[in-house]
Amino acid sequence: MTARPQVSPDHPAGIRRAPRRLRADAERNRTAILASAREVFAEQGLQAPLEEIAARAGVGIATLYRRFPAREQLVAAALVEKITEYAEAAEQALAAADAWVGFATFVERICELQADDRGLSDLMSMTLPAGEQVEQLRRLANEQVVELIQRAKATGRLREDFVGEDLLLLLIANASVVHVTRPDAPDAWRRFVALALDAFQR
């Protein structure tokens, strides 16, 4: 026979402790799942097995799906802070007094974020939907990037035929460089990005 939740003598009848305890357990599980997801996505990318995320969090896969019924929901919750860094980098670059320096610094920064987190790399270089909050941040950052490009062109430093899609191509290429060289030359991407920036100049 299943034991009923106990009614506290210090509380009005009908107010039980069990639901509160369950809510606390659920919040702990959510926190553990998100911490594990950030770790696993950073190592393996956004297509990492959800079973591994659940195992590292110390919960069953059913618990993970109860909290995050779709992969996109888990991606959004786990990576919202990282995509916020991406948006903030664009905002800071726009504030730079020198438009070319702002553009170049932004490119270096987002490639650094990409090198440090394979999940973020996937999110920046793919069109995987990841929840409204993340999509809003990504749209905002992309609008700022367009402005960055126009400002850098206006200085005469950035080649006139450069377009936003070229930055996406750079991210895709940099992701491959990071993946291939990480074991033996983890900073090789920095030289690749420097060469790319040189090629972008007029």
NORWO-V448772 format. One record per backbone hydrogen bond with DSSP energy under -1.0 kcal/mol. CO is the residue of the C=O (numbers start at 1). NH is the residue of the N-H. Records with the same first field share a line. If there is no record, write none. Layout:
CO=NH  NH
This chain:
6=17
8=11
12=15
17=21
18=22
19=23
20=24
21=25
22=26
23=27
24=28
25=29
26=30
27=31
28=32
29=33
30=34
31=35
32=36
33=37
34=38
35=39
36=40
37=41
38=42
39=43
40=44
41=45
42=118
45=48
49=53
50=54
51=55
52=56
53=57
54=59
60=64
61=65
62=66
63=67
64=68
70=74
71=75
72=76
73=77
74=78
75=79
79=83
80=84
81=85
82=86
83=87
84=88
85=89
86=90
87=91
88=92
89=93
90=94
93=96
98=102
99=103
100=104
101=105
102=106
103=107
104=108
105=109
106=110
107=111
108=112
109=113
110=114
111=115
112=116
117=121
118=122
119=123
120=124
121=125
122=126
131=135
132=136
133=137
134=138
135=139
136=140
137=141
138=142
139=143
140=144
141=145
142=146
143=147
144=148
145=149
146=150
147=151
148=152
149=153
150=154
152=158
153=156
157=202
159=162
163=166
164=168
165=169
166=170
167=171
168=172
169=173
170=174
171=175
172=176
173=177
174=178
175=179
176=180
177=181
178=182
181=185
185=188
187=190
188=192
189=193
190=194
191=195
192=196
193=197
194=198
195=199
196=200
200=159
